[in-house]
Amino acid sequence: MKDLTNRRWVLRRRPAGELRDDDLELVEAPVPEPREGEVLVRNVYLMVAPTNRVWMSDIDQYMAPVALGEPMRGMTMGVVVESGRGDIRPGDVVEGPMAWEEYSIARHVRPVPLHHGLPLAALASVLGSSGLTAYFGLTDVGRPKAGETLVVSAAAGGVGSIAAQIGRILGARVVGVAGGERKCRFVQEEFGLAACVDYKRGAVLEDLRAACPDGVDVDFENVGGEVMDAVLAHMNAGARIAMCGMIASYNATGDWWSPKLFRNVIMKRALIQGFLISDYIPRFAEGTAQLAEWVRDGSLKYHVDIVDGIERAPEGFARLFSGANFGKQLVRVSPEPLA
Ligand SMILES: NC(=O)c1ccc[n+]([C@@H]2O[C@H](COP(=O)([O-])OP(=O)(O)OC[C@H]3O[C@@H](n4cnc5c(N)ncnc54)[C@H](OP(=O)(O)O)[C@@H]3O)[C@@H](O)[C@H]2O)c1
């Protein structure tokens, strides 16, 4: 496209610890025409995610790290401007791994089925990969039963807030862990959790014991670190741990955290299973249908936290690590088409 200019973030340096200003650079580039098999997408939402920090590093991981000098990879959702694919037309909404940029040329995108009355922000959060991670991580890996105690860490976040509510819908007694009194109140009042432990109070072990008088049957783990150590200390026999993420370690400059009480996995005959949402792509339609039904009947609420402008992508990303975000953090790159 001759008259379109793209602004995109390029990875200049691998962060040591927290992302710093010079690690990424905002550059301008012309927008090329899509070739056969490609689409040109006007990005609407950039779904910044903690795992983006892992992609910035060169540790052994589940996909290739972002190369230095390359656009920063990110999951985005946007509107097709031009298409070189027979199955996708201009105006369609698509999502996939693209980049922290205004316009993307992409090959591996999937069309997003629109849900009448739901904004794109819902499709980019509760019906997108955050909601699907919560859904499959809980129903396929953690599998809480009615009456069991489920602990969800980062309970006010994009994945955690949905996992906690799905646990409640399935009949579990759900205890969240979140940073700060305000967040704890938020998850109880907004999402109906039975209790919430404010790990920033500095007594997570004792507070979790008090919040889980019958012990912990299932842990939906988003954090690792001292939060997970506390869960391991209170596990019941036969507990299941769905290892979704370890955000407490993503900025580590040395080794990642390892559990202090790993022996309890034996003592309590516990099952730990890690999972990646990408393994569930063939079942996305099933997950989205169930999540949409719960959203429509009012049993599942979602909350999005939006910062506007591609130039603010690093700021939006940093909010995930400071804990500033309530619900799913999105960066709105351009206006929604469905408003
Ligand atoms: N396995 C998969 O396929 C998959 C897919 C998506 C996401 N994930 C993982 O799921 C987790 C949540 O992701 P999300 O996108 O929903 O992010 P999020 O929960 O919306 O945001 C991250 C939250 O983590 C908490 N946090 C940050 N640093 C922390 C620390 N050092 N100790 C304790 N809590 C900390 C903050 O909440 P507080 O204010 O409560 O501290 C922050 O709001 C991440 O670990 C992510 O990597 C995994």
The ligand as a Tripos MOL2 file, in Angstrom:
@<TRIPOS>MOLECULE
LIG
   48    52     1     0     0
SMALL
NO_CHARGES

@<TRIPOS>ATOM
      1 N1          0.3000  -21.8330   29.1390 N.am      1 LIG1
      2 C1         -0.2420  -21.0010   28.2450 C.2       1 LIG1
      3 O1         -0.5390  -21.3690   27.1000 O.2       1 LIG1
      4 C2         -0.4940  -19.5730   28.6540 C.ar      1 LIG1
      5 C3         -1.2820  -18.7220   27.8560 C.ar      1 LIG1
      6 C4         -1.5290  -17.4130   28.3040 C.ar      1 LIG1
      7 C5         -0.9750  -16.9790   29.5050 C.ar      1 LIG1
      8 N2         -0.1910  -17.8250   30.2170 N.ar      1 LIG1
      9 C6          0.3840  -17.4120   31.5100 C.3       1 LIG1
     10 O2         -0.6860  -17.0430   32.3640 O.3       1 LIG1
     11 C7         -0.2330  -16.0870   33.3070 C.3       1 LIG1
     12 C8         -1.1850  -14.8830   33.2960 C.3       1 LIG1
     13 O3         -1.1150  -14.2730   32.0240 O.3       1 LIG1
     14 P1         -2.1050  -13.0830   31.6360 P.3       1 LIG1
     15 O4         -1.8560  -12.7680   30.2180 O.co2     1 LIG1
     16 O5         -3.4690  -13.3920   32.0840 O.co2     1 LIG1
     17 O6         -1.5070  -11.8890   32.5130 O.3       1 LIG1
     18 P2         -2.2760  -11.1360   33.6720 P.3       1 LIG1
     19 O7         -2.6030  -12.1180   34.7320 O.co2     1 LIG1
     20 O8         -3.3720  -10.3360   33.0980 O.co2     1 LIG1
     21 O9         -1.1620  -10.1200   34.1580 O.3       1 LIG1
     22 C9         -0.0880  -10.5830   34.8940 C.3       1 LIG1
     23 C10        -0.3890  -10.4670   36.4070 C.3       1 LIG1
     24 O10         0.6060  -11.2160   37.0950 O.3       1 LIG1
     25 C11         0.7800  -10.6670   38.3740 C.3       1 LIG1
     26 N3          2.2270  -10.6050   38.6580 N.ar      1 LIG1
     27 C12         3.1720   -9.9650   37.9350 C.ar      1 LIG1
     28 N4          4.3960  -10.1520   38.4810 N.ar      1 LIG1
     29 C13         4.1860  -10.9370   39.5920 C.ar      1 LIG1
     30 C14         5.0460  -11.4580   40.5980 C.ar      1 LIG1
     31 N5          6.3720  -11.2490   40.5690 N.pl3     1 LIG1
     32 N6          4.4920  -12.2250   41.5760 N.ar      1 LIG1
     33 C15         3.1580  -12.4370   41.6140 C.ar      1 LIG1
     34 N7          2.3000  -11.9580   40.6970 N.ar      1 LIG1
     35 C16         2.8030  -11.2220   39.6910 C.ar      1 LIG1
     36 C17         0.1560   -9.2720   38.3700 C.3       1 LIG1
     37 O11        -0.9990   -9.3260   39.1900 O.3       1 LIG1
     38 P3         -0.9430   -8.9460   40.7560 P.3       1 LIG1
     39 O12        -1.3220   -7.5060   40.8370 O.co2     1 LIG1
     40 O13        -1.9370   -9.8740   41.3340 O.co2     1 LIG1
     41 O14         0.4570   -9.1750   41.2120 O.co2     1 LIG1
     42 C18        -0.2690   -9.0590   36.9330 C.3       1 LIG1
     43 O15        -1.4760   -8.3540   36.8160 O.3       1 LIG1
     44 C19         1.2030  -15.7380   32.9130 C.3       1 LIG1
     45 O16         2.0890  -16.4960   33.6960 O.3       1 LIG1
     46 C20         1.2760  -16.1900   31.4690 C.3       1 LIG1
     47 O17         2.5790  -16.4690   31.0350 O.3       1 LIG1
     48 C21         0.0520  -19.1010   29.8220 C.ar      1 LIG1
@<TRIPOS>BOND
     1     1     2 1
     2     2     3 2
     3     2     4 1
     4     4     5 ar
     5     4    48 ar
     6     5     6 ar
     7     6     7 ar
     8     7     8 ar
     9     8     9 1
    10     8    48 ar
    11     9    10 1
    12     9    46 1
    13    10    11 1
    14    11    12 1
    15    11    44 1
    16    12    13 1
    17    13    14 1
    18    14    15 2
    19    14    16 1
    20    14    17 1
    21    17    18 1
    22    18    19 2
    23    18    20 1
    24    18    21 1
    25    21    22 1
    26    22    23 1
    27    23    24 1
    28    23    42 1
    29    24    25 1
    30    25    26 1
    31    25    36 1
    32    26    27 ar
    33    26    35 ar
    34    27    28 ar
    35    28    29 ar
    36    29    30 ar
    37    29    35 ar
    38    30    31 1
    39    30    32 ar
    40    32    33 ar
    41    33    34 ar
    42    34    35 ar
    43    36    37 1
    44    36    42 1
    45    37    38 1
    46    38    39 2
    47    38    40 1
    48    38    41 1
    49    42    43 1
    50    44    45 1
    51    44    46 1
    52    46    47 1
@<TRIPOS>SUBSTRUCTURE
     1 LIG1         1 GROUP 0 **** ****
